[in-house]
Amino acid sequence: MSNNIQITHHYYTNEKAQFKELDLYIPLNNNTISKSPLLVFIHGGAWRSEDKADHVPLAQQLVAHGFPVALINYRLSLYEEDNKDKKLPPKVQHPMHIQDAKEAIDFLIQYGEKEACFNASKIYLIGHSAGAHIAMMLTLDPEYNCCETNQKVLGVIGAQGIYDIDLLSQDYPDYDFVPQAFGPDRSKYSIASPVTKKPMTKKIPAMLLVHSLDDTLINVGQANAMVNHLKDIANEKNDIKNNIIIELDKTSVKGDHYEMLYSKEFVDTIIHFVQKTQ
């Protein structure tokens, strides 16, 4: 790791647990760091796998552009050791993943305001796959943006995202991670999806949905459904007239579901979006 990066580890609640922690990467060669936006990456993994440590290479690439970056963990929907036959659902299910991410972002805002190591009023959420679902729910669902979070979030980037759980179950009926994270009752999948949420705030942040058409795990129907919903929200709030950015990029980034994450094209797409919207 470069000597020009300061890395600190934090628990974002009083509960010192593996799934309630984050790593903060601060570039030391940025003389205006207190004015810089913070990029918060929320990992995917079907709500049951992955860790912030898996995405250190992405953090390194983003920090190299001078931006502070946070990699966050959240509780996963894992079957307990005494429930290997899976007769009972995991103890951690929706909406706990989102609740944890909200706690992490609230912690980061307070930390930034105290330490002046980034501009706590300029937060960008970057979510991959299930992480994109979490980022959109944090932004659109009134239950999570009711405090100050949505006023601080300038933009959201969803990559290879899952936005419509019911549609996902229709397109991929063998994806057993859906009931593992959301329960077996399909009638509840719609209300657990960002395509059904509308925020109470006067406007929505800038939105960029990135979807590589090389993805073999999640089809572009998810991104299409999400961008259509976002445009409907923007029309209702007159955000289109206010030049709020809502973009779907299906051409800039290539590669399969995970491969695209570490491509130069994806990093460049993030940087360009942040630079033009902050």
Disulfide bonds with the S-S distance in Angstrom:
none
